C-alpha cells in the first residue's frame, strides 16, 4: 500500500519491489479491491492499481464509530463499578 501511495503500479512493478511472488501480490490486490481500498484500470495487457480514497474514508469512519462506542461502554462500566474495599 505504501508503494501505491506514491503512484499507481501494475502487479509486476509491485512484485519487483516486494519479497513475494506475483501471484501473491495479485491475491492481495484482489482482497484489497474487494475491501474497496484499491482500484484498478486497464493499462495495456495489465491492470494499473491505485489506492481508493473512498475506501479509506469508509474504514476510518467505521473505526471512529467503533472506538466511540467502545469508549462509551468503558465509561459506563467505570462509572458503575464500585472500588474494591480494602480487606483489613
PDB file as gemmi writes it, atoms N, CA and C in Angstrom:
CRYST1    1.000    1.000    1.000  90.00  90.00  90.00 P 1                      
ATOM      1  N   UNK A   1       0.830  -1.179   0.000  1.00  0.00           N  
ATOM      2  CA  UNK A   1       0.000   0.000   0.000  1.00  0.00           C  
ATOM      3  C   UNK A   1       0.878   1.246   0.000  1.00  0.00           C  
ATOM      4  N   UNK A   2       2.038   1.159   0.665  1.00  0.00           N  
ATOM      5  CA  UNK A   2       2.944   2.299   0.653  1.00  0.00           C  
ATOM      6  C   UNK A   2       3.407   2.617  -0.765  1.00  0.00           C  
ATOM      7  N   UNK A   3       3.659   1.577  -1.547  1.00  0.00           N  
ATOM      8  CA  UNK A   3       4.099   1.788  -2.930  1.00  0.00           C  
ATOM      9  C   UNK A   3       2.991   2.422  -3.764  1.00  0.00           C  
ATOM     10  N   UNK A   4       1.766   1.985  -3.556  1.00  0.00           N  
ATOM     11  CA  UNK A   4       0.636   2.543  -4.310  1.00  0.00           C  
ATOM     12  C   UNK A   4       0.318   3.972  -3.874  1.00  0.00           C  
ATOM     13  N   UNK A   5       0.730   4.343  -2.675  1.00  0.00           N  
ATOM     14  CA  UNK A   5       0.519   5.718  -2.225  1.00  0.00           C  
ATOM     15  C   UNK A   5       1.406   6.683  -3.009  1.00  0.00           C  
ATOM     16  N   UNK A   6       2.505   6.174  -3.539  1.00  0.00           N  
ATOM     17  CA  UNK A   6       3.420   7.004  -4.317  1.00  0.00           C  
ATOM     18  C   UNK A   6       2.900   7.214  -5.728  1.00  0.00           C  
ATOM     19  N   UNK A   7       2.495   6.091  -6.361  1.00  0.00           N  
ATOM     20  CA  UNK A   7       1.964   6.172  -7.726  1.00  0.00           C  
ATOM     21  C   UNK A   7       1.285   4.856  -8.074  1.00  0.00           C  
ATOM     22  N   UNK A   8       0.378   4.868  -9.041  1.00  0.00           N  
ATOM     23  CA  UNK A   8      -0.256   3.624  -9.494  1.00  0.00           C  
ATOM     24  C   UNK A   8       0.784   2.680 -10.106  1.00  0.00           C  
ATOM     25  N   UNK A   9       0.629   1.384  -9.841  1.00  0.00           N  
ATOM     26  CA  UNK A   9       1.565   0.374 -10.344  1.00  0.00           C  
ATOM     27  C   UNK A   9       0.801  -0.858 -10.791  1.00  0.00           C  
ATOM     28  N   UNK A  10       1.430  -1.646 -11.671  1.00  0.00           N  
ATOM     29  CA  UNK A  10       0.827  -2.922 -12.037  1.00  0.00           C  
ATOM     30  C   UNK A  10       1.426  -4.022 -11.161  1.00  0.00           C  
ATOM     31  N   UNK A  11       0.900  -5.231 -11.286  1.00  0.00           N  
ATOM     32  CA  UNK A  11       1.320  -6.343 -10.425  1.00  0.00           C  
ATOM     33  C   UNK A  11       2.818  -6.605 -10.548  1.00  0.00           C  
ATOM     34  N   UNK A  12       3.338  -6.608 -11.767  1.00  0.00           N  
ATOM     35  CA  UNK A  12       4.759  -6.874 -11.980  1.00  0.00           C  
ATOM     36  C   UNK A  12       5.624  -5.835 -11.285  1.00  0.00           C  
ATOM     37  N   UNK A  13       5.266  -4.568 -11.427  1.00  0.00           N  
ATOM     38  CA  UNK A  13       6.032  -3.493 -10.788  1.00  0.00           C  
ATOM     39  C   UNK A  13       6.010  -3.631  -9.264  1.00  0.00           C  
ATOM     40  N   UNK A  14       4.863  -4.005  -8.724  1.00  0.00           N  
ATOM     41  CA  UNK A  14       4.767  -4.210  -7.278  1.00  0.00           C  
ATOM     42  C   UNK A  14       5.606  -5.402  -6.832  1.00  0.00           C  
ATOM     43  N   UNK A  15       5.476  -6.528  -7.550  1.00  0.00           N  
ATOM     44  CA  UNK A  15       6.190  -7.753  -7.174  1.00  0.00           C  
ATOM     45  C   UNK A  15       7.705  -7.558  -7.228  1.00  0.00           C  
ATOM     46  N   UNK A  16       8.172  -6.736  -8.149  1.00  0.00           N  
ATOM     47  CA  UNK A  16       9.620  -6.480  -8.254  1.00  0.00           C  
ATOM     48  C   UNK A  16      10.165  -5.773  -7.017  1.00  0.00           C  
ATOM     49  N   UNK A  17       9.311  -5.061  -6.296  1.00  0.00           N  
ATOM     50  CA  UNK A  17       9.751  -4.294  -5.134  1.00  0.00           C  
ATOM     51  C   UNK A  17       9.390  -4.958  -3.802  1.00  0.00           C  
ATOM     52  N   UNK A  18       8.790  -6.145  -3.873  1.00  0.00           N  
ATOM     53  CA  UNK A  18       8.355  -6.840  -2.657  1.00  0.00           C  
ATOM     54  C   UNK A  18       8.964  -8.238  -2.584  1.00  0.00           C  
ATOM     55  N   UNK A  19       9.102  -8.773  -1.385  1.00  0.00           N  
ATOM     56  CA  UNK A  19       9.681 -10.120  -1.222  1.00  0.00           C  
ATOM     57  C   UNK A  19       8.640 -11.231  -1.366  1.00  0.00           C  
ATOM     58  N   UNK A  20       7.670 -11.040  -2.264  1.00  0.00           N  
ATOM     59  CA  UNK A  20       6.635 -12.051  -2.502  1.00  0.00           C  
ATOM     60  C   UNK A  20       6.454 -12.238  -4.007  1.00  0.00           C  
ATOM     61  N   UNK A  21       5.809 -13.311  -4.381  1.00  0.00           N  
ATOM     62  CA  UNK A  21       5.621 -13.638  -5.795  1.00  0.00           C  
ATOM     63  C   UNK A  21       4.519 -12.789  -6.429  1.00  0.00           C  
ATOM     64  N   UNK A  22       4.514 -12.771  -7.755  1.00  0.00           N  
ATOM     65  CA  UNK A  22       3.448 -12.067  -8.475  1.00  0.00           C  
ATOM     66  C   UNK A  22       2.074 -12.630  -8.124  1.00  0.00           C  
ATOM     67  N   UNK A  23       1.899 -13.971  -8.072  1.00  0.00           N  
ATOM     68  CA  UNK A  23       0.582 -14.495  -7.684  1.00  0.00           C  
ATOM     69  C   UNK A  23       0.143 -14.025  -6.289  1.00  0.00           C  
ATOM     70  N   UNK A  24       1.097 -13.927  -5.362  1.00  0.00           N  
ATOM     71  CA  UNK A  24       0.755 -13.455  -4.012  1.00  0.00           C  
ATOM     72  C   UNK A  24       0.333 -11.987  -4.055  1.00  0.00           C  
ATOM     73  N   UNK A  25       1.033 -11.183  -4.850  1.00  0.00           N  
ATOM     74  CA  UNK A  25       0.668  -9.771  -4.995  1.00  0.00           C  
ATOM     75  C   UNK A  25      -0.726  -9.667  -5.598  1.00  0.00           C  
ATOM     76  N   UNK A  26      -0.997 -10.460  -6.625  1.00  0.00           N  
ATOM     77  CA  UNK A  26      -2.323 -10.452  -7.261  1.00  0.00           C  
ATOM     78  C   UNK A  26      -3.418 -10.805  -6.265  1.00  0.00           C  
ATOM     79  N   UNK A  27      -3.156 -11.820  -5.437  1.00  0.00           N  
ATOM     80  CA  UNK A  27      -4.148 -12.235  -4.438  1.00  0.00           C  
ATOM     81  C   UNK A  27      -4.414 -11.106  -3.444  1.00  0.00           C  
ATOM     82  N   UNK A  28      -3.364 -10.468  -2.969  1.00  0.00           N  
ATOM     83  CA  UNK A  28      -3.537  -9.360  -2.033  1.00  0.00           C  
ATOM     84  C   UNK A  28      -4.301  -8.210  -2.688  1.00  0.00           C  
ATOM     85  N   UNK A  29      -3.986  -7.918  -3.934  1.00  0.00           N  
ATOM     86  CA  UNK A  29      -4.685  -6.831  -4.632  1.00  0.00           C  
ATOM     87  C   UNK A  29      -6.166  -7.145  -4.820  1.00  0.00           C  
ATOM     88  N   UNK A  30      -6.492  -8.410  -5.102  1.00  0.00           N  
ATOM     89  CA  UNK A  30      -7.906  -8.801  -5.222  1.00  0.00           C  
ATOM     90  C   UNK A  30      -8.635  -8.548  -3.913  1.00  0.00           C  
ATOM     91  N   UNK A  31      -7.996  -8.924  -2.788  1.00  0.00           N  
ATOM     92  CA  UNK A  31      -8.622  -8.718  -1.477  1.00  0.00           C  
ATOM     93  C   UNK A  31      -8.767  -7.232  -1.155  1.00  0.00           C  
ATOM     94  N   UNK A  32      -7.733  -6.461  -1.446  1.00  0.00           N  
ATOM     95  CA  UNK A  32      -7.806  -5.015  -1.208  1.00  0.00           C  
ATOM     96  C   UNK A  32      -8.860  -4.368  -2.093  1.00  0.00           C  
ATOM     97  N   UNK A  33      -8.997  -4.891  -3.313  1.00  0.00           N  
ATOM     98  CA  UNK A  33     -10.013  -4.370  -4.227  1.00  0.00           C  
ATOM     99  C   UNK A  33     -11.411  -4.671  -3.700  1.00  0.00           C  
ATOM    100  N   UNK A  34     -11.615  -5.898  -3.235  1.00  0.00           N  
ATOM    101  CA  UNK A  34     -12.921  -6.268  -2.662  1.00  0.00           C  
ATOM    102  C   UNK A  34     -13.253  -5.441  -1.438  1.00  0.00           C  
ATOM    103  N   UNK A  35     -12.226  -5.070  -0.683  1.00  0.00           N  
ATOM    104  CA  UNK A  35     -12.421  -4.256   0.520  1.00  0.00           C  
ATOM    105  C   UNK A  35     -12.612  -2.781   0.183  1.00  0.00           C  
ATOM    106  N   UNK A  36     -12.450  -2.425  -1.089  1.00  0.00           N  
ATOM    107  CA  UNK A  36     -12.627  -1.037  -1.517  1.00  0.00           C  
ATOM    108  C   UNK A  36     -11.434  -0.145  -1.223  1.00  0.00           C  
ATOM    109  N   UNK A  37     -10.261  -0.763  -0.956  1.00  0.00           N  
ATOM    110  CA  UNK A  37      -9.083   0.021  -0.613  1.00  0.00           C  
ATOM    111  C   UNK A  37      -8.189   0.328  -1.812  1.00  0.00           C  
ATOM    112  N   UNK A  38      -8.325  -0.464  -2.874  1.00  0.00           N  
ATOM    113  CA  UNK A  38      -7.615  -0.170  -4.126  1.00  0.00           C  
ATOM    114  C   UNK A  38      -8.596  -0.267  -5.276  1.00  0.00           C  
ATOM    115  N   UNK A  39      -8.225   0.343  -6.368  1.00  0.00           N  
ATOM    116  CA  UNK A  39      -9.000   0.253  -7.598  1.00  0.00           C  
ATOM    117  C   UNK A  39      -8.023  -0.052  -8.727  1.00  0.00           C  
ATOM    118  N   UNK A  40      -8.529  -0.490  -9.847  1.00  0.00           N  
ATOM    119  CA  UNK A  40      -7.643  -0.764 -10.979  1.00  0.00           C  
ATOM    120  C   UNK A  40      -8.312  -0.335 -12.272  1.00  0.00           C  
ATOM    121  N   UNK A  41      -7.454  -0.091 -13.244  1.00  0.00           N  
ATOM    122  CA  UNK A  41      -7.925   0.250 -14.583  1.00  0.00           C  
ATOM    123  C   UNK A  41      -7.005  -0.429 -15.586  1.00  0.00           C  
ATOM    124  N   UNK A  42      -7.557  -0.788 -16.731  1.00  0.00           N  
ATOM    125  CA  UNK A  42      -6.720  -1.432 -17.755  1.00  0.00           C  
ATOM    126  C   UNK A  42      -5.584  -0.514 -18.185  1.00  0.00           C  
ATOM    127  N   UNK A  43      -4.419  -1.129 -18.384  1.00  0.00           N  
ATOM    128  CA  UNK A  43      -3.235  -0.409 -18.859  1.00  0.00           C  
ATOM    129  C   UNK A  43      -2.488  -1.357 -19.789  1.00  0.00           C  
ATOM    130  N   UNK A  44      -2.852  -1.343 -21.051  1.00  0.00           N  
ATOM    131  CA  UNK A  44      -2.278  -2.300 -21.998  1.00  0.00           C  
ATOM    132  C   UNK A  44      -2.753  -3.699 -21.669  1.00  0.00           C  
ATOM    133  N   UNK A  45      -1.797  -4.618 -21.497  1.00  0.00           N  
ATOM    134  CA  UNK A  45      -2.138  -6.011 -21.211  1.00  0.00           C  
ATOM    135  C   UNK A  45      -2.305  -6.286 -19.718  1.00  0.00           C  
ATOM    136  N   UNK A  46      -2.119  -5.282 -18.880  1.00  0.00           N  
ATOM    137  CA  UNK A  46      -2.237  -5.490 -17.437  1.00  0.00           C  
ATOM    138  C   UNK A  46      -3.171  -4.450 -16.828  1.00  0.00           C  
ATOM    139  N   UNK A  47      -3.278  -4.499 -15.531  1.00  0.00           N  
ATOM    140  CA  UNK A  47      -4.082  -3.532 -14.792  1.00  0.00           C  
ATOM    141  C   UNK A  47      -3.163  -2.640 -13.966  1.00  0.00           C  
ATOM    142  N   UNK A  48      -3.520  -1.393 -13.899  1.00  0.00           N  
ATOM    143  CA  UNK A  48      -2.785  -0.429 -13.094  1.00  0.00           C  
ATOM    144  C   UNK A  48      -3.579  -0.213 -11.810  1.00  0.00           C  
ATOM    145  N   UNK A  49      -2.957  -0.483 -10.664  1.00  0.00           N  
ATOM    146  CA  UNK A  49      -3.631  -0.388  -9.368  1.00  0.00           C  
ATOM    147  C   UNK A  49      -3.279   0.917  -8.672  1.00  0.00           C  
ATOM    148  N   UNK A  50      -4.259   1.478  -7.977  1.00  0.00           N  
ATOM    149  CA  UNK A  50      -4.036   2.691  -7.194  1.00  0.00           C  
ATOM    150  C   UNK A  50      -4.908   2.628  -5.944  1.00  0.00           C  
ATOM    151  N   UNK A  51      -4.559   3.439  -4.965  1.00  0.00           N  
ATOM    152  CA  UNK A  51      -5.339   3.479  -3.728  1.00  0.00           C  
ATOM    153  C   UNK A  51      -6.685   4.129  -3.988  1.00  0.00           C  
ATOM    154  N   UNK A  52      -7.689   3.689  -3.268  1.00  0.00           N  
ATOM    155  CA  UNK A  52      -9.051   4.227  -3.389  1.00  0.00           C  
ATOM    156  C   UNK A  52      -9.371   5.014  -2.127  1.00  0.00           C  
ATOM    157  N   UNK A  53      -9.350   6.331  -2.227  1.00  0.00           N  
ATOM    158  CA  UNK A  53      -9.553   7.200  -1.060  1.00  0.00           C  
ATOM    159  C   UNK A  53     -10.880   6.929  -0.358  1.00  0.00           C  
ATOM    160  N   UNK A  54     -11.932   6.682  -1.106  1.00  0.00           N  
ATOM    161  CA  UNK A  54     -13.247   6.449  -0.510  1.00  0.00           C  
ATOM    162  C   UNK A  54     -13.228   5.239   0.420  1.00  0.00           C  
ATOM    163  N   UNK A  55     -12.498   4.193   0.030  1.00  0.00           N  
ATOM    164  CA  UNK A  55     -12.403   3.003   0.870  1.00  0.00           C  
ATOM    165  C   UNK A  55     -11.751   3.310   2.203  1.00  0.00           C  
ATOM    166  N   UNK A  56     -10.709   4.139   2.175  1.00  0.00           N  
ATOM    167  CA  UNK A  56     -10.034   4.507   3.420  1.00  0.00           C  
ATOM    168  C   UNK A  56     -10.902   5.412   4.273  1.00  0.00           C  
ATOM    169  N   UNK A  57     -11.662   6.288   3.630  1.00  0.00           N  
ATOM    170  CA  UNK A  57     -12.585   7.147   4.377  1.00  0.00           C  
ATOM    171  C   UNK A  57     -13.638   6.306   5.074  1.00  0.00           C  
ATOM    172  N   UNK A  58     -14.174   5.306   4.372  1.00  0.00           N  
ATOM    173  CA  UNK A  58     -15.168   4.415   4.971  1.00  0.00           C  
ATOM    174  C   UNK A  58     -14.575   3.631   6.136  1.00  0.00           C  
ATOM    175  N   UNK A  59     -13.333   3.145   5.968  1.00  0.00           N  
ATOM    176  CA  UNK A  59     -12.679   2.405   7.046  1.00  0.00           C  
ATOM    177  C   UNK A  59     -12.444   3.315   8.251  1.00  0.00           C  
ATOM    178  N   UNK A  60     -12.018   4.542   7.996  1.00  0.00           N  
ATOM    179  CA  UNK A  60     -11.786   5.493   9.101  1.00  0.00           C  
ATOM    180  C   UNK A  60     -13.095   5.797   9.820  1.00  0.00           C  
ATOM    181  N   UNK A  61     -14.173   6.009   9.076  1.00  0.00           N  
ATOM    182  CA  UNK A  61     -15.472   6.278   9.693  1.00  0.00           C  
ATOM    183  C   UNK A  61     -15.902   5.109  10.582  1.00  0.00           C  
ATOM    184  N   UNK A  62     -15.696   3.876  10.085  1.00  0.00           N  
ATOM    185  CA  UNK A  62     -16.065   2.698  10.868  1.00  0.00           C  
ATOM    186  C   UNK A  62     -15.227   2.629  12.134  1.00  0.00           C  
ATOM    187  N   UNK A  63     -13.908   2.854  12.018  1.00  0.00           N  
ATOM    188  CA  UNK A  63     -13.043   2.815  13.193  1.00  0.00           C  
ATOM    189  C   UNK A  63     -13.423   3.891  14.205  1.00  0.00           C  
ATOM    190  N   UNK A  64     -13.730   5.089  13.717  1.00  0.00           N  
ATOM    191  CA  UNK A  64     -14.156   6.166  14.615  1.00  0.00           C  
ATOM    192  C   UNK A  64     -15.414   5.758  15.370  1.00  0.00           C  
ATOM    193  N   UNK A  65     -16.360   5.174  14.657  1.00  0.00           N  
ATOM    194  CA  UNK A  65     -17.607   4.728  15.277  1.00  0.00           C  
ATOM    195  C   UNK A  65     -17.340   3.611  16.289  1.00  0.00           C  
ATOM    196  N   UNK A  66     -16.496   2.671  15.906  1.00  0.00           N  
ATOM    197  CA  UNK A  66     -16.154   1.556  16.786  1.00  0.00           C  
ATOM    198  C   UNK A  66     -15.550   2.062  18.084  1.00  0.00           C  
ATOM    199  N   UNK A  67     -14.548   2.952  17.986  1.00  0.00           N  
ATOM    200  CA  UNK A  67     -13.884   3.438  19.187  1.00  0.00           C  
ATOM    201  C   UNK A  67     -14.791   4.325  20.025  1.00  0.00           C  
ATOM    202  N   UNK A  68     -15.650   5.108  19.380  1.00  0.00           N  
ATOM    203  CA  UNK A  68     -16.596   5.927  20.141  1.00  0.00           C  
ATOM    204  C   UNK A  68     -17.518   5.036  20.976  1.00  0.00           C  
ATOM    205  N   UNK A  69     -18.013   3.966  20.357  1.00  0.00           N  
ATOM    206  CA  UNK A  69     -18.893   3.044  21.072  1.00  0.00           C  
ATOM    207  C   UNK A  69     -18.131   2.315  22.178  1.00  0.00           C  
ATOM    208  N   UNK A  70     -16.909   1.864  21.884  1.00  0.00           N  
ATOM    209  CA  UNK A  70     -16.113   1.148  22.886  1.00  0.00           C  
ATOM    210  C   UNK A  70     -15.793   2.049  24.076  1.00  0.00           C  
ATOM    211  N   UNK A  71     -15.436   3.294  23.806  1.00  0.00           N  
ATOM    212  CA  UNK A  71     -15.131   4.220  24.896  1.00  0.00           C  
ATOM    213  C   UNK A  71     -16.379   4.544  25.717  1.00  0.00           C  
ATOM    214  N   UNK A  72     -17.518   4.639  25.041  1.00  0.00           N  
ATOM    215  CA  UNK A  72     -18.777   4.869  25.752  1.00  0.00           C  
ATOM    216  C   UNK A  72     -19.104   3.724  26.690  1.00  0.00           C  
ATOM    217  N   UNK A  73     -18.900   2.506  26.231  1.00  0.00           N  
ATOM    218  CA  UNK A  73     -19.157   1.339  27.080  1.00  0.00           C  
ATOM    219  C   UNK A  73     -18.174   1.282  28.250  1.00  0.00           C  
ATOM    220  N   UNK A  74     -16.914   1.609  27.980  1.00  0.00           N  
ATOM    221  CA  UNK A  74     -15.918   1.627  29.044  1.00  0.00           C  
ATOM    222  C   UNK A  74     -16.306   2.648  30.115  1.00  0.00           C  
ATOM    223  N   UNK A  75     -16.766   3.817  29.684  1.00  0.00           N  
ATOM    224  CA  UNK A  75     -17.177   4.851  30.634  1.00  0.00           C  
ATOM    225  C   UNK A  75     -18.328   4.348  31.507  1.00  0.00           C  
ATOM    226  N   UNK A  76     -19.312   3.677  30.879  1.00  0.00           N  
ATOM    227  CA  UNK A  76     -20.438   3.135  31.652  1.00  0.00           C  
ATOM    228  C   UNK A  76     -19.968   2.136  32.700  1.00  0.00           C  
ATOM    229  N   UNK A  77     -19.073   1.250  32.317  1.00  0.00           N  
ATOM    230  CA  UNK A  77     -18.561   0.257  33.267  1.00  0.00           C  
ATOM    231  C   UNK A  77     -17.800   0.959  34.384  1.00  0.00           C  
ATOM    232  N   UNK A  78     -16.959   1.915  34.030  1.00  0.00           N  
ATOM    233  CA  UNK A  78     -16.158   2.624  35.041  1.00  0.00           C  
ATOM    234  C   UNK A  78     -17.040   3.401  36.003  1.00  0.00           C  
ATOM    235  N   UNK A  79     -18.093   4.015  35.499  1.00  0.00           N  
ATOM    236  CA  UNK A  79     -18.979   4.811  36.346  1.00  0.00           C  
ATOM    237  C   UNK A  79     -19.871   3.946  37.227  1.00  0.00           C  
ATOM    238  N   UNK A  80     -20.085   2.705  36.832  1.00  0.00           N  
ATOM    239  CA  UNK A  80     -20.993   1.832  37.574  1.00  0.00           C  
ATOM    240  C   UNK A  80     -20.283   0.716  38.323  1.00  0.00           C  
ATOM    241  N   UNK A  81     -19.003   0.869  38.516  1.00  0.00           N  
ATOM    242  CA  UNK A  81     -18.227  -0.132  39.241  1.00  0.00           C  
ATOM    243  C   UNK A  81     -17.737   0.488  40.547  1.00  0.00           C  
ATOM    244  N   UNK A  82     -17.998  -0.231  41.620  1.00  0.00           N  
ATOM    245  CA  UNK A  82     -17.556   0.247  42.934  1.00  0.00           C  
ATOM    246  C   UNK A  82     -16.095  -0.154  43.133  1.00  0.00           C  
ATOM    247  N   UNK A  83     -15.307   0.745  43.716  1.00  0.00           N  
ATOM    248  CA  UNK A  83     -13.920   0.374  44.018  1.00  0.00           C  
ATOM    249  C   UNK A  83     -13.892  -0.765  45.041  1.00  0.00           C  
ATOM    250  N   UNK A  84     -12.916  -1.614  44.930  1.00  0.00           N  
ATOM    251  CA  UNK A  84     -12.774  -2.741  45.878  1.00  0.00           C  
ATOM    252  C   UNK A  84     -12.427  -2.192  47.241  1.00  0.00           C  
ATOM    253  N   UNK A  85     -13.044  -2.761  48.274  1.00  0.00           N  
ATOM    254  CA  UNK A  85     -12.755  -2.360  49.651  1.00  0.00           C  
ATOM    255  C   UNK A  85     -11.513  -3.090  50.120  1.00  0.00           C  
ATOM    256  N   UNK A  86     -10.713  -2.382  50.906  1.00  0.00           N  
ATOM    257  CA  UNK A  86      -9.511  -2.991  51.482  1.00  0.00           C  
ATOM    258  C   UNK A  86      -9.926  -4.036  52.506  1.00  0.00           C  
ATOM    259  N   UNK A  87      -9.249  -5.152  52.503  1.00  0.00           N  
ATOM    260  CA  UNK A  87      -9.507  -6.203  53.494  1.00  0.00           C  
ATOM    261  C   UNK A  87      -8.576  -5.981  54.666  1.00  0.00           C  
ATOM    262  N   UNK A  88      -9.113  -5.504  55.774  1.00  0.00           N  
ATOM    263  CA  UNK A  88      -8.287  -5.204  56.959  1.00  0.00           C  
ATOM    264  C   UNK A  88      -8.363  -6.277  57.972  1.00  0.00           C  
TER     265      UNK A  88                                                      
END                                                                             
